[in-house]
Amino acid sequence: MTCRHLATLSAGCDTAFTVDASRVTFGRGALAEVGDRARALGMRRVALITDARLRALPWFEHVMQSLTAAGVDVAVFDEVAIEPTDVSFEAAAGFARDAKPDGYVSLGGGSVIDTCKAANLFATYSAPLRTYVNAPIGDARPVPGALLPHIACPTTSGTGSEVTGIAIFDWLEHHAKTGIASPRLRPTEAIIDPRTTSTLPAGVVAASGMDVLCHAVESFTARGYAQRAAPAVPSARPMSQGSNPWSDLGCREAMRLVAAYLARAVHDASDAEAREQMMWAATLAGIAFGNAGVHAPHAMAYAVAGRVRDFAPAGYPSAPLVPHGIAVAVNAPAVFRRFGEFCPERHLEAAALLGADTRGETAGGELLARRMFELSRAIDIPNGIGGVGYRESDIGDLVAGTLPQQRLLANAPCDVDARCLETLFAEALHYAD
């Protein structure tokens, strides 16, 4: 290790990695702690961000009872979009400015938590939307200071947004999915109650579960942190710093859990053990990718989700939509098959953790791709981007929609340019027929 780091130092690469995480409380019944946690953070008036579907479920009432019992005043915003847009972000920020809270609680999936992050940011530091949005679509200016405390309560087992500093949305004018990334967006605390997944439809569990899987595998196979240029100042080290010993721990365990419990969680809503273990896998993978970063499958997913025509998945409202987890999963086998040669031992280990027989195998990329495809088909994830409505004639547009995601593409284990993306999308049309 010493020799490798000396070589890294001489090449001008980074020699350290940073570990960031929200405070996490995990367990059945944990939602009862929201009020006490809010008071401990000094909250007296909170903005509770959720969506209309969640407001009708018992989890909303659990949180409201906990907050009111603790003497916390609550203002509720329940107009979060299933896939947030610039318009829905602006609406939430406007609500937050009017509500004048001293803290935030989010209850919902990644869309709700991301919307809460944006509301907190733009209500605290009012600015045009593009100010903090990732380049090249936005100005990528740093968040100027601390935000108000935010307690995130996830109700899906997938995005990991409760422990990351990333907020994703569709910018309608640009026909692009993009986001805001800053350590200051990371929720102060995450309160994770796995009971909330008992009311999720199978299709949502499948899509979010594939997001967990891709978080773990992408972070594990990302460019190593010591291959990244050293930051000009330590505080400028990116959140997507590459694979590192800390992120590897969460990735490995998340992959093992997904292999054991994903299909069970999808096919049997009464399997409390499987759904709880998938919630824990989501937490681990979220902490991992929040400290390592994902790469090409997620970058490609933004274009796949942003250019949807008429695909309408089971378990979601009947409107054109490629849920985020599906948008990532349909690209993943093609990417790992191609990228396996750049870090074969990691692709091989990932395949083994996902249950593949690796005895005598050396082609880790192909084996990993095959295993991910098997896992996705077992839970009825569409076969490639062709399965969600794309054709060969769409590849140019998909490449154009992916190239702006340089924050993610730069994290891949090899250089990714337009020609590489053309190949990946062509191979992602159908993994197997």
C-alpha positions in Angstrom: 0.0 0.0 0.0 2.9 2.4 0.8 4.4 1.9 -2.7 1.1 2.5 -4.4 0.5 5.7 -2.5 4.0 6.9 -3.3 3.3 6.3 -6.9 0.0 8.1 -6.6 1.6 11.1 -4.9 4.3 11.4 -7.6 1.5 11.3 -10.3 -0.4 14.2 -8.6 -3.3 12.0 -7.6 -5.2 12.0 -4.3 -3.8 10.1 -1.4 -6.8 10.4 1.0 -10.5 9.8 1.0 -13.3 11.5 3.0 -16.1 9.7 4.9 -19.4 11.6 5.3 -22.7 10.3 6.6 -25.9 11.3 8.1 -26.8 10.2 11.6 -28.8 7.0 11.0 -31.5 5.4 13.2 -32.8 2.1 11.8 -35.5 -0.2 13.1 -39.1 -1.1 13.2 -41.1 1.6 14.9 -38.3 4.2 14.5 -40.8 6.8 13.1 -42.0 7.3 16.7 -38.6 9.0 17.4 -39.1 11.8 14.8 -40.6 14.3 17.3 -37.9 13.8 19.9 -35.2 14.0 17.3 -36.7 17.2 15.9 -36.8 18.9 19.3 -33.2 17.8 20.0 -32.2 19.6 16.8 -33.9 22.8 18.0 -37.0 22.5 15.7 -40.1 24.2 16.9 -41.8 24.6 13.5 -41.1 22.1 10.8 -41.9 21.9 7.1 -43.1 18.3 6.6 -42.5 17.4 2.9 -44.4 14.4 1.6 -46.6 13.4 -1.3 -50.4 12.9 -1.6 -50.2 9.1 -1.6 -48.1 9.0 1.5 -50.4 11.4 3.3 -53.1 8.8 3.0 -51.0 6.0 4.5 -50.6 5.4 8.3 -46.9 6.4 8.2 -47.9 10.0 7.8 -50.1 9.9 10.8 -47.3 8.2 12.9 -44.9 11.1 12.0 -47.6 13.8 12.7 -48.4 12.2 16.1 -44.7 12.1 17.0 -44.1 15.7 16.1 -47.2 17.1 17.8 -46.6 15.0 20.9 -43.2 16.7 21.1 -44.8 20.1 20.8 -43.6 20.8 17.3 -45.7 22.9 15.0 -46.1 21.4 11.5 -46.7 22.9 8.1 -47.3 20.2 5.4 -46.4 20.2 1.7 -47.8 17.1 -0.1 -47.4 18.1 -3.8 -44.2 16.3 -4.5 -44.0 15.0 -8.1 -43.3 11.2 -8.5 -40.2 12.3 -10.6 -39.4 15.8 -9.4 -39.0 18.6 -12.0 -37.7 22.2 -11.9 -41.4 23.2 -11.5 -42.1 21.0 -8.5 -38.7 22.0 -6.9 -39.7 25.7 -7.3 -43.2 25.0 -5.8 -41.7 23.3 -2.7 -39.2 26.2 -2.3 -42.0 28.7 -2.5 -43.9 26.8 0.2 -40.8 26.7 2.4 -40.2 30.4 2.1 -43.8 31.1 3.1 -43.9 28.6 5.9 -40.7 29.9 7.5 -39.8 26.7 9.3 -36.7 26.2 11.5 -36.2 22.6 10.2 -37.5 20.0 7.8 -38.8 16.5 7.9 -39.2 14.5 4.7 -41.4 11.4 4.5 -41.3 9.4 1.3 -39.1 8.0 -1.4 -36.2 9.6 -3.1 -38.4 12.1 -4.9 -39.7 13.5 -1.6 -36.4 13.6 0.1 -34.7 15.3 -2.9 -37.5 17.8 -3.1 -37.0 18.6 0.6 -33.3 19.1 0.1 -34.1 21.6 -2.7 -36.7 23.4 -0.7 -34.3 23.8 2.2 -31.6 25.1 -0.1 -33.6 27.6 -2.1 -35.6 28.9 0.8 -32.3 29.4 2.7 -30.3 30.9 -0.1 -32.7 32.2 -2.7 -31.2 32.2 -6.2 -32.2 31.2 -9.7 -32.5 27.4 -10.1 -29.4 27.0 -12.3 -27.2 28.5 -9.7 -26.5 25.3 -7.8 -27.3 22.8 -10.6 -24.5 20.5 -11.8 -22.5 21.7 -14.8 -22.7 21.9 -17.8 -26.4 22.5 -17.6 -26.2 24.6 -14.5 -23.6 26.9 -12.9 -22.5 24.4 -10.2 -21.9 27.1 -7.7 -21.2 25.8 -4.2 -23.9 26.0 -1.5 -22.8 29.1 0.4 -23.4 27.9 3.9 -25.2 25.6 6.3 -28.8 24.7 5.7 -31.5 24.1 8.3 -31.6 20.7 9.9 -33.4 18.0 7.9 -34.7 14.6 9.2 -35.2 12.3 6.3 -37.6 9.3 6.7 -37.5 7.1 3.6 -40.4 4.9 2.7 -38.9 3.0 -0.2 -35.9 0.7 -0.2 -33.8 2.1 -3.0 -32.6 5.6 -3.5 -30.4 6.1 -0.4 -31.3 9.8 -0.7 -31.6 9.9 3.1 -27.8 9.6 3.5 -26.6 11.5 0.4 -26.0 15.1 -0.6 -27.6 14.8 -4.0 -31.0 16.0 -5.3 -32.1 14.8 -8.7 -34.8 16.4 -11.0 -36.0 16.7 -14.5 -35.3 20.1 -16.0 -38.3 20.3 -18.4 -37.0 23.1 -20.6 -33.8 21.2 -21.3 -35.4 17.8 -21.6 -32.7 16.6 -19.2 -32.5 14.9 -15.9 -29.8 16.5 -13.7 -29.2 17.5 -10.1 -27.5 19.4 -7.4 -24.7 17.8 -5.4 -23.2 19.2 -2.2 -22.3 17.8 1.2 -24.5 20.5 2.7 -27.6 18.9 1.2 -27.0 15.6 3.1 -29.8 15.2 5.7 -28.8 15.8 9.2 -30.5 12.6 10.3 -32.1 9.6 8.7 -34.8 7.7 10.5 -35.4 4.5 8.7 -38.5 2.4 9.7 -38.6 -0.7 7.5 -42.3 -1.2 8.2 -43.0 1.5 5.6 -42.1 -0.8 2.8 -45.0 -3.2 3.6 -47.4 -1.0 1.7 -45.2 -0.8 -1.5 -46.4 -2.5 -4.7 -44.2 -5.2 -6.1 -43.2 -3.1 -9.1 -41.9 -0.3 -6.9 -39.9 -2.7 -4.7 -38.4 -4.2 -7.9 -37.4 -0.9 -9.4 -36.0 0.5 -6.1 -34.2 -2.8 -5.4 -32.4 -2.6 -8.8 -31.3 0.9 -7.8 -29.8 -0.5 -4.6 -28.0 -3.1 -6.6 -26.6 -0.6 -9.1 -25.5 1.8 -6.4 -23.5 -1.0 -4.8 -22.0 -2.5 -8.0 -21.2 0.9 -9.6 -19.5 2.3 -6.5 -17.5 -0.9 -6.1 -16.3 -0.8 -9.7 -15.8 3.0 -9.9 -12.4 4.5 -10.5 -10.3 4.2 -7.3 -10.0 7.4 -5.3 -6.2 7.2 -5.6 -6.6 7.5 -9.4 -8.3 10.9 -9.1 -6.4 14.2 -9.3 -5.6 15.6 -5.9 -8.0 18.5 -5.0 -6.6 22.0 -5.0 -7.8 22.3 -1.4 -9.1 19.4 0.8 -12.6 20.9 1.0 -12.8 20.6 -2.8 -12.5 16.8 -2.8 -15.7 15.7 -4.7 -18.3 13.5 -3.1 -17.9 11.2 -6.1 -14.3 10.5 -5.1 -14.2 6.9 -6.3 -14.1 3.5 -4.7 -12.4 3.5 -1.3 -12.1 1.1 1.7 -15.1 2.7 3.4 -17.4 2.5 0.5 -16.3 -1.0 -0.3 -17.6 -2.3 3.1 -21.1 -1.1 2.4 -21.0 -2.2 -1.3 -20.1 -5.8 -0.4 -22.7 -6.3 2.2 -25.4 -4.6 0.1 -24.7 -6.9 -2.8 -24.9 -9.9 -0.6 -28.2 -8.8 0.8 -29.7 -8.0 -2.6 -28.8 -11.4 -3.9 -30.5 -13.1 -0.9 -33.6 -11.0 -0.4 -34.6 -8.9 -3.5 -36.7 -11.5 -5.3 -38.4 -12.5 -2.0 -39.2 -8.8 -1.2 -40.7 -8.3 -4.6 -42.8 -11.5 -4.8 -44.2 -11.5 -1.2 -45.3 -8.3 0.4 -45.8 -10.2 3.7 -42.2 -11.3 3.9 -41.2 -8.7 6.5 -37.7 -10.1 6.8 -36.9 -9.7 3.1 -38.3 -6.1 3.0 -36.4 -5.1 6.1 -33.2 -6.5 4.7 -33.7 -4.7 1.5 -34.2 -1.5 3.4 -30.9 -2.1 5.2 -29.2 -2.9 1.9 -30.5 0.5 0.6 -29.0 2.3 3.6 -25.6 0.6 3.2 -25.5 1.2 -0.6 -26.6 4.8 -0.1 -23.8 5.5 2.4 -21.4 3.8 0.0 -22.3 5.7 -3.1 -22.6 8.9 -1.2 -18.8 8.5 -0.4 -17.7 6.9 -3.7 -20.1 7.8 -6.5 -21.8 5.8 -9.2 -20.8 5.9 -12.9 -22.0 5.1 -16.4 -25.3 3.1 -15.8 -26.6 6.0 -13.7 -25.4 8.6 -16.2 -27.1 6.7 -19.0 -30.3 6.4 -16.9 -30.9 10.1 -16.8 -31.3 10.1 -20.6 -33.4 7.0 -20.6 -35.8 8.4 -18.0 -35.8 11.9 -19.5 -36.8 10.8 -23.0 -39.5 8.3 -22.2 -42.4 8.0 -24.7 -45.1 5.7 -23.6 -43.7 3.1 -21.1 -45.9 2.8 -18.1 -44.7 0.3 -15.4 -46.8 -1.7 -13.0 -47.2 -0.2 -9.6 -46.9 3.4 -10.8 -49.5 6.0 -12.1 -50.6 5.2 -15.6 -48.5 7.9 -17.3 -45.3 7.7 -19.4 -42.5 7.0 -16.9 -39.3 5.0 -16.6 -38.7 4.8 -12.8 -35.2 5.6 -11.9 -34.2 2.1 -10.8 -35.4 0.6 -14.0 -33.7 3.3 -16.1 -30.4 2.3 -14.4 -31.0 -1.4 -14.5 -31.6 -1.6 -18.3 -28.2 -0.2 -19.0 -26.2 -2.0 -16.3 -25.4 -5.4 -18.0 -24.0 -3.7 -21.1 -21.8 -1.4 -19.0 -20.3 -4.1 -16.8 -19.7 -6.5 -19.7 -17.7 -3.8 -21.5 -15.9 -2.4 -18.4 -15.0 -5.7 -16.8 -11.5 -5.6 -18.5 -10.5 -2.5 -16.6 -10.8 -3.9 -13.1 -11.5 -7.6 -13.7 -11.0 -8.7 -10.1 -13.7 -6.3 -8.8 -16.2 -7.4 -11.4 -15.5 -11.0 -10.6 -15.9 -10.4 -6.8 -19.1 -8.5 -7.4 -20.5 -11.4 -9.5 -19.6 -13.8 -6.6 -21.3 -11.7 -4.0 -24.4 -11.7 -6.2 -24.4 -15.5 -6.2 -22.6 -16.4 -9.4 -20.3 -19.4 -9.6 -16.9 -17.9 -10.2 -14.8 -21.1 -10.0 -12.3 -21.1 -12.8 -13.7 -17.9 -14.2 -11.6 -14.9 -15.2 -14.0 -12.8 -17.4 -15.6 -10.9 -14.5 -17.4 -8.4 -16.6 -19.4 -11.0 -18.7 -20.1 -13.0 -15.6 -21.3 -10.0 -13.6 -23.5 -8.8 -16.6 -25.1 -12.2 -16.9 -25.8 -12.4 -13.1 -27.3 -8.9 -13.0 -29.5 -9.8 -16.0 -30.7 -12.9 -14.2 -31.6 -11.0 -11.1 -33.5 -8.4 -13.1 -35.5 -10.9 -15.1 -36.4 -12.7 -11.9 -38.4 -9.6 -10.8 -39.7 -8.7 -14.3 -37.4 -5.8 -15.0 -37.6 -5.0 -18.8 -34.9 -6.5 -21.1 -32.7 -3.5 -21.9 -33.6 -0.1 -23.2 -35.6 -1.7 -25.9 -37.9 -3.1 -23.2 -38.8 0.5 -22.2 -39.6 1.7 -25.7 -36.3 2.7 -27.3 -35.0 1.8 -30.7 -31.7 1.9 -32.5 -32.6 5.3 -34.1 -32.8 6.8 -30.6 -29.2 6.1 -29.7 -27.9 9.5 -30.9 -30.4 11.3 -28.7 -29.6 9.1 -25.7 -25.8 9.8 -26.1 -26.5 13.5 -26.3 -28.6 13.3 -23.1 -25.8 11.4 -21.3 -22.7 13.4 -22.2 -23.6 16.3 -19.8 -23.4 13.9 -16.9 -19.7 14.3 -16.6 -19.7 14.1 -12.8 -20.8 10.5 -13.1 -18.9 9.6 -16.3 -15.6 10.7 -14.8 -16.1 8.2 -12.1 -16.1 5.2 -14.4 -13.1 2.9 -14.4 -12.2 4.0 -18.0 -12.7 7.1 -20.1 -16.2 7.4 -21.5 -16.8 9.5 -24.7 -19.5 9.7 -27.2 -18.3 6.7 -29.2 -18.1 4.6 -26.0 -21.7 5.6 -25.2 -22.9 4.7 -28.6 -21.5 1.2 -28.2 -23.0 0.9 -24.7 -26.5 2.0 -25.7 -26.4 -0.3 -28.8 -25.6 -3.3 -26.6 -28.2 -2.1 -24.0 -31.1 -2.3 -26.5 -31.5 -6.0 -25.5 -29.2 -7.9 -23.3 -30.6 -11.3 -24.3 -33.5 -12.4 -26.4 
